[in-house]
Amino acid sequence: MPILNEAAALPSTLAHLARAAANHPDVETVVVDGGSTDDSRAIVAQHAHVRCIAAPRGRAVQMNAGAARATGDVLLFLHADTALPPDALAAVAAATAAPGFVYGGFHHRFSGSDWRLALISHLHNYRCRKALTFYGDQAMFVTRRAFVHAGGFPVQQVEDIALCLRLREFAPPAFLDQTVITSARKFERMGVWRSFARVIVILLCLRMHRTPPQAFFADIR
């Protein structure tokens, strides 16, 4: 889990993670701090089962650092504002036991009851199923072997989709029925339609092999 000044989101996310991991003693949790100046590290320290390490700021760099320190054969990457359902890890275990498994992810939903956010989540899920790629807030998971073979997360913007584009060359993903819930804070802060328009522009840039405007990622951490 990469973090940077996530004190507001961490208590809820870690609580959901603890519930999901309650019946899975072999699960390890590695939080990678990119230089938080709030109480993020202190909050993580309250959870004895969670290991916190430091890495240079940057989501791809932080997640690669966490993967390097983890010891498991399957890696799950969780954003600090995304909550796992209680049966998430059981579903991951079942998916990864399938012959030829390489990578997978969850259905996604934003928090709250705004119909616009529900529609956007539906469109995101549809796109991911068709494109065989996942956004980072879909709690993507991958075998360590495939992750290493793909070179880890590319150190660039939209690193989640970039990694999926490499992984889908090995095998199609497992798209779990369970749903993870991501805080709608960023969409609400910027405005729902404006935020969605930014996502569309980023996807169009990627399709045309163009670099999305750097300003679009000012609030990414």
C-alpha positions as CSV (number, residue, x, y, z in Angstrom):
1,M,0.0,0.0,0.0
2,P,1.6,3.3,-1.1
3,I,0.9,6.2,1.1
4,L,1.6,10.0,1.3
5,N,-0.3,12.1,3.8
6,E,-3.2,9.6,4.1
7,A,-4.0,10.1,7.8
8,A,-7.6,10.7,7.0
9,A,-8.1,7.6,5.0
10,L,-5.8,5.1,6.7
11,P,-7.9,4.2,9.8
12,S,-10.9,2.9,7.7
13,T,-8.7,1.2,5.1
14,L,-6.6,-0.6,7.6
15,A,-9.7,-1.7,9.6
16,H,-11.2,-3.2,6.4
17,L,-7.9,-4.8,5.6
18,A,-7.6,-6.3,9.1
19,R,-11.1,-7.8,8.8
20,A,-10.4,-9.3,5.4
21,A,-7.1,-10.8,6.6
22,A,-8.5,-12.1,9.9
23,N,-8.7,-15.7,8.7
24,H,-5.6,-15.6,6.6
25,P,-2.5,-15.7,9.0
26,D,-0.1,-16.0,6.1
27,V,-1.0,-12.6,4.7
28,E,1.5,-9.8,5.2
29,T,0.9,-6.1,4.9
30,V,3.6,-3.7,3.7
31,V,2.8,0.0,3.7
32,V,5.3,2.2,1.8
33,D,5.5,5.8,2.9
34,G,6.6,8.4,0.3
35,G,7.5,11.1,2.9
36,S,4.3,11.8,4.8
37,T,4.3,14.9,7.0
38,D,1.0,14.1,8.7
39,D,0.2,11.3,11.2
40,S,0.2,8.6,8.6
41,R,3.1,6.7,9.9
42,A,1.9,6.9,13.5
43,I,-1.5,5.5,12.4
44,V,0.2,2.6,10.7
45,A,2.4,2.0,13.8
46,Q,-0.8,1.2,15.8
47,H,-1.3,-1.9,13.7
48,A,1.3,-4.5,14.9
49,H,0.7,-6.8,11.9
50,V,1.5,-4.0,9.4
51,R,5.1,-3.3,8.4
52,C,5.9,0.3,7.3
53,I,8.9,1.1,5.1
54,A,10.0,4.3,3.3
55,A,10.7,4.9,-0.4
56,P,11.1,7.9,-2.6
57,R,7.8,9.6,-3.5
58,G,6.0,8.2,-6.5
59,R,3.3,5.5,-6.6
60,A,5.1,3.2,-9.0
61,V,8.4,3.5,-7.1
62,Q,6.6,3.0,-3.7
63,M,4.7,-0.1,-4.9
64,N,7.8,-1.6,-6.5
65,A,9.6,-1.1,-3.2
66,G,6.8,-2.8,-1.3
67,A,6.8,-5.7,-3.7
68,A,10.5,-6.1,-3.2
69,R,10.1,-6.3,0.6
70,A,7.1,-8.7,0.5
71,T,7.8,-12.4,0.7
72,G,4.6,-13.9,-0.8
73,D,4.0,-15.5,-4.2
74,V,1.0,-13.3,-4.9
75,L,1.1,-9.5,-4.6
76,L,-2.0,-7.3,-4.0
77,F,-1.7,-3.6,-4.5
78,L,-4.1,-1.5,-2.4
79,H,-4.6,2.2,-2.5
80,A,-4.9,4.0,0.9
81,D,-8.5,5.2,0.1
82,T,-9.8,1.8,-1.1
83,A,-11.7,-0.6,1.2
84,L,-11.6,-4.4,0.6
85,P,-14.7,-6.4,1.2
86,P,-14.5,-9.0,4.0
87,D,-14.2,-12.0,1.6
88,A,-11.6,-10.3,-0.6
89,L,-8.6,-12.4,0.3
90,A,-10.6,-15.7,0.1
91,A,-11.6,-14.7,-3.4
92,V,-8.0,-13.8,-4.3
93,A,-6.9,-17.2,-3.0
94,A,-9.4,-19.0,-5.1
95,A,-8.6,-17.0,-8.2
96,T,-4.8,-17.5,-7.9
97,A,-5.2,-21.2,-7.4
98,A,-6.6,-21.6,-11.0
99,P,-4.3,-23.0,-13.6
100,G,-2.5,-20.4,-15.6
101,F,-3.5,-17.5,-13.3
102,V,-1.4,-14.3,-13.9
103,Y,-3.2,-11.3,-12.6
104,G,-6.6,-10.1,-11.5
105,G,-8.7,-7.3,-9.9
106,F,-12.0,-6.4,-8.3
107,H,-15.1,-4.7,-9.5
108,H,-15.0,-1.1,-8.4
109,R,-17.5,1.4,-6.8
110,F,-17.1,4.9,-5.4
111,S,-18.3,5.7,-1.9
112,G,-21.6,7.6,-1.5
113,S,-24.9,7.5,-3.3
114,D,-24.3,9.9,-6.1
115,W,-25.8,8.4,-9.3
116,R,-23.1,10.0,-11.4
117,L,-20.4,8.2,-9.5
118,A,-22.3,4.9,-9.7
119,L,-22.5,5.4,-13.5
120,I,-18.8,6.2,-13.8
121,S,-17.9,3.1,-11.8
122,H,-20.1,1.0,-14.1
123,L,-18.3,2.4,-17.1
124,H,-14.9,1.8,-15.5
125,N,-15.8,-1.8,-14.9
126,Y,-17.1,-2.3,-18.4
127,R,-13.9,-0.8,-19.9
128,C,-11.7,-2.9,-17.7
129,R,-13.5,-6.1,-18.7
130,K,-13.1,-5.3,-22.4
131,A,-9.6,-3.9,-22.2
132,L,-8.3,-6.6,-19.8
133,T,-6.7,-3.8,-17.6
134,F,-7.4,-2.5,-14.1
135,Y,-7.1,0.8,-12.5
136,G,-5.0,1.0,-9.3
137,D,-8.0,1.4,-7.1
138,Q,-9.4,-2.0,-8.2
139,A,-6.9,-3.7,-5.8
140,M,-5.0,-5.4,-8.6
141,F,-3.2,-8.7,-7.7
142,V,-0.6,-10.6,-9.6
143,T,1.8,-13.5,-9.2
144,R,5.3,-12.4,-8.1
145,R,6.7,-14.4,-11.0
146,A,4.6,-12.4,-13.6
147,F,5.2,-9.1,-11.8
148,V,9.0,-9.6,-12.0
149,H,8.9,-10.9,-15.6
150,A,6.9,-7.8,-16.6
151,G,9.5,-5.5,-14.9
152,G,7.2,-4.3,-12.1
153,F,5.3,-1.1,-12.4
154,P,6.7,1.2,-15.0
155,V,7.9,4.5,-13.4
156,Q,5.4,6.7,-15.2
157,Q,1.9,8.1,-14.9
158,V,-0.9,5.6,-15.2
159,E,1.4,2.9,-14.1
160,D,-1.5,0.6,-13.3
161,I,-2.7,0.3,-16.9
162,A,0.8,0.2,-18.2
163,L,1.6,-2.8,-16.1
164,C,-1.7,-4.5,-17.2
165,L,-0.8,-4.0,-20.8
166,R,2.3,-6.1,-20.2
167,L,0.6,-8.7,-18.1
168,R,-2.3,-9.3,-20.5
169,E,0.3,-10.6,-23.0
170,F,0.8,-13.6,-20.7
171,A,-2.8,-14.5,-20.0
172,P,-6.2,-12.9,-19.6
173,P,-7.0,-11.6,-16.0
174,A,-9.4,-12.8,-13.4
175,F,-12.1,-10.2,-12.8
176,L,-13.6,-10.9,-9.4
177,D,-17.3,-10.4,-8.7
178,Q,-16.5,-8.8,-5.3
179,T,-16.5,-5.0,-5.1
180,V,-13.9,-2.7,-3.6
181,I,-15.1,0.8,-2.5
182,T,-12.9,3.8,-3.2
183,S,-13.4,7.1,-1.5
184,A,-15.1,9.6,-3.8
185,R,-13.1,12.5,-2.3
186,K,-11.1,13.4,-5.3
187,F,-14.0,13.4,-7.7
188,E,-16.1,15.4,-5.3
189,R,-13.3,17.9,-4.7
190,M,-12.7,18.6,-8.4
191,G,-16.3,18.0,-9.5
192,V,-17.7,14.7,-10.8
193,W,-18.0,15.5,-14.5
194,R,-14.8,17.4,-14.6
195,S,-13.0,14.5,-13.0
196,F,-14.5,12.1,-15.4
197,A,-13.6,14.2,-18.3
198,R,-10.0,14.2,-17.1
199,V,-10.1,10.4,-17.0
200,I,-11.4,10.3,-20.6
201,V,-8.6,12.6,-21.8
202,I,-6.0,10.5,-20.1
203,L,-7.3,7.3,-21.8
204,L,-7.4,9.0,-25.2
205,C,-3.8,10.2,-24.7
206,L,-2.8,6.6,-24.0
207,R,-4.7,5.2,-27.0
208,M,-2.9,7.8,-29.2
209,H,0.4,7.0,-27.6
210,R,0.6,10.6,-26.2
211,T,1.8,11.6,-22.7
212,P,-1.2,13.0,-20.7
213,P,-0.7,16.5,-19.3
214,Q,1.3,16.4,-16.1
215,A,-1.1,18.9,-14.5
216,F,-3.7,16.1,-14.5
217,F,-1.7,14.2,-11.9
218,A,-1.1,17.0,-9.4
219,D,-3.4,15.3,-6.8
220,I,-2.1,11.8,-7.4
221,R,-0.2,10.4,-4.4
